[in-house]
């Protein structure tokens, strides 16, 4: 996984690029009709139900736009919210509040939707050892925000990108000439390039799992698109030799059944690619 410093850099880049995209050479609507000396106060109003996420990100946005803006937090990230709740107040330059408004809302609405969906899966898996993972199926340019939201919702981040973990999937296996060759080539590459990266290998059937287990050094086996019975067999076959992960179209109706097969993780792209934004508004007080 990426370091805290790398994550902070990603967040800083998201903010600077989003403000560049949205503000450009100025918020001319606010500049034209609101005096530079005007001050005001606004509240973040919830018009929906779910898990709030992005409060700490909003603080970073306000500080980036204007370090003199003051935020009073009433509800923290990860809290359950309902219609009518006020999450925070922001006070200071009216022009600055309006400049930051859209980025704060866009981010928080999406982050809250992801956190809400993640919490749903977490609750479904309660009582099992299985944890819910996100994937790389994220919105280009804001992956750090979406993975942050998964953590706020109680989920676990998978690899951040292609560079922080090795994941040998079906196409890699086929292009490399088979599972064993792919694993050996990967281990040789990592050694040659002085890379200390965990290796995950995807298996399409029980025979491939048996072949993976013949080679040491695999961190986790991805049990992909297996039915329940074969997943149980796979978990029994793997034992404690490495960690296990189920994936492949797993949803709210099937997640608990896969967890009860004994897998360590379930990964779901739906956490980040299939959500409906939580309805939030930033209103002047």
C-alpha positions as CSV (number, residue, x, y, z in Angstrom):
1,X,0.0,0.0,0.0
2,X,1.1,3.6,-0.5
3,X,2.5,5.6,2.4
4,X,0.7,8.4,4.3
5,X,3.0,10.9,2.5
6,X,2.1,9.5,-0.9
7,X,-1.6,9.6,0.0
8,X,-1.3,13.2,1.2
9,X,0.3,14.1,-2.1
10,X,-2.5,12.5,-4.0
11,X,-5.1,14.5,-2.0
12,X,-3.2,17.7,-2.5
13,X,-3.1,17.1,-6.3
14,X,-6.8,16.4,-6.4
15,X,-7.6,19.7,-4.6
16,X,-5.2,21.8,-6.7
17,X,-6.4,20.3,-10.0
18,X,-10.1,20.6,-9.1
19,X,-9.7,24.2,-8.1
20,X,-7.8,24.9,-11.3
21,X,-10.5,23.2,-13.3
22,X,-13.4,24.9,-11.6
23,X,-12.1,28.4,-10.8
24,X,-9.7,29.1,-13.6
25,X,-8.8,32.8,-13.6
26,X,-11.5,33.6,-11.2
27,X,-15.1,33.1,-9.9
28,X,-16.4,36.0,-11.9
29,X,-20.0,35.7,-10.6
30,X,-18.9,36.1,-7.0
31,X,-16.2,38.7,-7.9
32,X,-18.8,40.8,-9.7
33,X,-21.6,40.9,-7.2
34,X,-20.0,40.2,-3.8
35,X,-17.6,42.7,-2.2
36,X,-14.1,41.3,-1.5
37,X,-14.6,42.4,2.2
38,X,-17.9,40.6,2.6
39,X,-18.0,37.8,5.2
40,X,-20.6,35.1,5.7
41,X,-21.4,31.7,7.2
42,X,-22.7,28.6,5.6
43,X,-23.9,25.1,6.8
44,X,-23.4,21.7,5.3
45,X,-27.0,20.4,5.2
46,X,-27.9,16.7,4.8
47,X,-30.9,16.0,2.6
48,X,-30.6,12.2,2.6
49,X,-29.7,9.2,4.9
50,X,-26.4,7.4,5.0
51,X,-22.8,7.6,6.3
52,X,-21.2,11.0,6.0
53,X,-17.7,11.1,4.5
54,X,-15.4,13.9,3.3
55,X,-15.5,16.2,6.3
56,X,-11.8,16.2,6.7
57,X,-11.3,16.6,3.0
58,X,-13.7,19.6,3.0
59,X,-11.5,21.2,5.7
60,X,-8.5,20.7,3.4
61,X,-10.3,22.3,0.5
62,X,-11.4,25.4,2.6
63,X,-7.8,25.8,3.9
64,X,-6.4,25.6,0.3
65,X,-8.8,28.2,-0.9
66,X,-8.5,30.5,2.1
67,X,-6.5,29.7,5.2
68,X,-8.6,32.2,7.2
69,X,-11.9,30.2,6.7
70,X,-13.0,28.7,10.0
71,X,-14.8,25.3,10.1
72,X,-16.9,24.2,13.1
73,X,-17.5,20.4,12.9
74,X,-20.7,19.0,14.3
75,X,-20.6,15.5,12.8
76,X,-17.5,13.5,12.1
77,X,-16.6,11.3,9.1
78,X,-18.1,7.8,9.4
79,X,-21.2,8.9,11.4
80,X,-24.7,7.9,10.4
81,X,-26.7,11.0,9.2
82,X,-30.3,11.7,8.4
83,X,-32.3,14.4,6.6
84,X,-31.9,17.7,8.3
85,X,-28.6,17.1,10.0
86,X,-26.0,19.8,9.9
87,X,-22.5,18.4,9.5
88,X,-20.5,21.6,9.9
89,X,-20.5,25.4,9.6
90,X,-17.9,27.3,7.6
91,X,-17.3,31.0,8.2
92,X,-15.2,33.7,6.6
93,X,-14.9,35.4,3.3
94,X,-18.1,35.0,1.3
95,X,-16.1,34.8,-2.0
96,X,-13.9,32.1,-0.6
97,X,-16.8,30.0,0.6
98,X,-18.4,30.2,-2.8
99,X,-15.2,29.3,-4.5
100,X,-14.8,26.1,-2.5
101,X,-18.5,25.2,-2.4
102,X,-18.7,23.0,-5.5
103,X,-15.6,20.9,-4.9
104,X,-16.6,20.3,-1.3
105,X,-20.1,19.2,-2.3
106,X,-19.0,17.1,-5.3
107,X,-16.5,15.2,-3.2
108,X,-18.6,14.8,-0.1
109,X,-21.6,13.6,-2.0
110,X,-19.6,10.9,-3.7
111,X,-17.5,10.0,-0.7
112,X,-20.6,9.6,1.4
113,X,-22.3,7.4,-1.1
114,X,-19.2,5.1,-1.2
115,X,-19.0,5.1,2.6
116,X,-22.7,4.2,2.9
117,X,-22.4,1.3,0.4
118,X,-19.3,0.0,2.1
119,X,-20.9,0.1,5.5
120,X,-23.8,-1.9,4.1
121,X,-21.3,-4.7,3.1
122,X,-19.5,-4.4,6.5
123,X,-22.8,-4.9,8.3
124,X,-23.7,-7.9,6.0
125,X,-20.4,-9.6,6.9
126,X,-20.6,-8.9,10.6
127,X,-19.9,-12.1,12.7
128,X,-17.6,-13.6,10.0
129,X,-13.9,-13.1,9.6
130,X,-14.3,-11.7,6.1
131,X,-13.4,-8.1,5.3
132,X,-14.6,-6.1,2.3
133,X,-12.1,-4.7,-0.2
134,X,-12.3,-2.1,-2.8
135,X,-10.6,-2.4,-6.3
136,X,-9.0,-0.2,-8.9
137,X,-12.4,0.4,-10.5
138,X,-12.4,4.0,-9.5
139,X,-13.1,7.4,-11.1
140,X,-9.9,8.5,-12.9
141,X,-8.2,11.3,-11.0
142,X,-10.0,10.9,-7.7
143,X,-9.0,7.4,-6.6
144,X,-7.5,8.6,-3.3
145,X,-10.9,10.2,-2.4
146,X,-12.8,7.1,-3.2
147,X,-10.5,4.7,-1.4
148,X,-10.5,7.1,1.6
149,X,-14.3,6.9,1.6
150,X,-14.1,3.0,1.6
151,X,-12.0,3.2,4.8
152,X,-14.4,5.7,6.4
153,X,-17.2,3.2,5.7
154,X,-15.3,0.4,7.5
155,X,-13.8,-1.3,4.5
156,X,-10.2,-2.2,3.6
157,X,-8.2,-0.7,0.8
158,X,-6.8,-3.2,-1.8
159,X,-3.7,-2.1,-3.7
160,X,-3.8,1.6,-4.6
161,X,-2.5,1.2,-8.1
162,X,-0.4,-0.9,-10.4
163,X,2.8,0.1,-8.6
164,X,2.3,-0.9,-5.0
165,X,1.3,-4.6,-5.3
166,X,1.6,-7.4,-7.9
167,X,-1.6,-8.9,-9.0
168,X,-1.2,-11.7,-11.6
169,X,-4.6,-12.1,-13.3
170,X,-5.8,-14.3,-16.1
171,X,-4.4,-12.2,-19.0
172,X,-1.0,-12.1,-17.3
173,X,-1.1,-15.8,-16.8
174,X,-2.0,-16.5,-20.4
175,X,0.5,-14.1,-21.9
176,X,3.3,-15.4,-19.6
177,X,2.6,-19.0,-20.6
178,X,1.0,-20.3,-17.5
179,X,0.7,-19.7,-13.7
180,X,4.0,-21.2,-12.6
181,X,5.9,-19.2,-15.3
182,X,4.1,-16.0,-14.4
183,X,4.9,-16.4,-10.7
184,X,8.6,-17.3,-11.3
185,X,9.0,-14.4,-13.7
186,X,7.4,-12.1,-11.2
187,X,9.7,-13.2,-8.4
188,X,12.8,-12.9,-10.6
189,X,11.7,-9.4,-11.6
190,X,11.1,-8.2,-8.1
191,X,14.5,-9.5,-6.9
192,X,16.3,-8.0,-9.9
193,X,14.7,-4.6,-9.3
194,X,14.9,-4.7,-5.5
195,X,11.1,-4.4,-5.1
196,X,9.4,-5.7,-2.0
197,X,5.9,-6.1,-3.2
198,X,3.2,-8.6,-2.2
199,X,2.0,-11.1,-4.9
200,X,-1.6,-11.9,-5.5
201,X,-2.5,-14.6,-8.1
202,X,-5.9,-15.1,-9.6
203,X,-7.2,-18.7,-9.9
204,X,-10.0,-19.7,-12.3
205,X,-10.5,-23.2,-11.0
206,X,-9.3,-25.6,-8.3
207,X,-6.6,-27.0,-10.5
208,X,-5.0,-23.6,-10.8
209,X,-5.2,-23.2,-7.1
210,X,-3.3,-26.4,-6.6
211,X,-0.7,-25.2,-9.1
212,X,-0.3,-21.8,-7.3
213,X,0.2,-23.6,-4.0
214,X,3.2,-25.5,-5.4
215,X,5.2,-22.2,-5.5
216,X,6.0,-20.4,-2.3
217,X,5.9,-16.6,-1.9
218,X,2.3,-15.9,-2.9
219,X,0.6,-13.6,-0.4
220,X,-3.0,-14.1,-1.5
221,X,-5.0,-16.2,-3.9
222,X,-7.9,-14.5,-5.7
223,X,-10.7,-17.1,-6.0
224,X,-12.4,-15.6,-9.0
225,X,-16.0,-16.3,-10.1
226,X,-16.2,-19.5,-8.1
227,X,-19.6,-20.8,-6.9
228,X,-20.1,-21.4,-3.1
229,X,-19.2,-25.1,-3.1
230,X,-16.0,-24.6,-5.1
231,X,-15.1,-21.6,-2.9
232,X,-15.4,-23.9,0.2
233,X,-13.2,-26.4,-1.5
234,X,-10.7,-23.8,-2.4
235,X,-10.5,-22.4,1.1
236,X,-10.0,-25.9,2.5
237,X,-7.3,-26.6,-0.1
238,X,-5.4,-23.4,0.6
239,X,-5.7,-23.7,4.4
240,X,-3.2,-21.3,6.1
241,X,-0.7,-21.3,3.3
242,X,-1.8,-17.9,2.2
243,X,-4.7,-15.5,2.4
244,X,-7.9,-15.9,0.3
245,X,-10.0,-13.4,-1.6
246,X,-13.3,-14.0,-3.4
247,X,-14.4,-11.8,-6.3
248,X,-16.5,-11.7,-9.4
249,X,-20.0,-10.1,-9.4
250,X,-20.4,-10.5,-5.6
251,X,-23.3,-8.3,-4.4
252,X,-25.4,-7.5,-1.3
253,X,-27.4,-10.7,-1.8
254,X,-24.4,-13.1,-2.2
255,X,-21.7,-11.5,0.0
256,X,-22.7,-13.2,3.2
257,X,-22.8,-16.6,1.6
258,X,-19.2,-16.2,0.3
259,X,-18.1,-15.0,3.7
260,X,-19.5,-18.1,5.2
261,X,-17.3,-20.1,2.9
262,X,-14.4,-18.9,5.0
263,X,-12.6,-16.4,2.8
264,X,-10.5,-13.7,4.3
265,X,-11.6,-11.0,1.9
266,X,-14.3,-10.2,-0.6
267,X,-13.4,-7.6,-3.2
268,X,-16.1,-5.5,-4.9
269,X,-15.7,-2.9,-7.6
270,X,-19.3,-1.9,-7.0
271,X,-18.2,0.0,-3.8
272,X,-16.8,2.7,-6.0
273,X,-18.3,2.3,-9.5
274,X,-22.0,1.8,-8.7
275,X,-23.2,4.3,-6.2
276,X,-25.7,7.2,-6.1
277,X,-24.5,10.4,-4.6
278,X,-25.8,11.4,-1.1
279,X,-27.8,14.6,-1.4
280,X,-26.0,17.4,0.5
281,X,-26.2,21.2,0.2
282,X,-24.1,24.1,1.4
283,X,-26.5,26.8,2.4
284,X,-25.9,30.3,3.7
285,X,-26.9,30.9,7.3
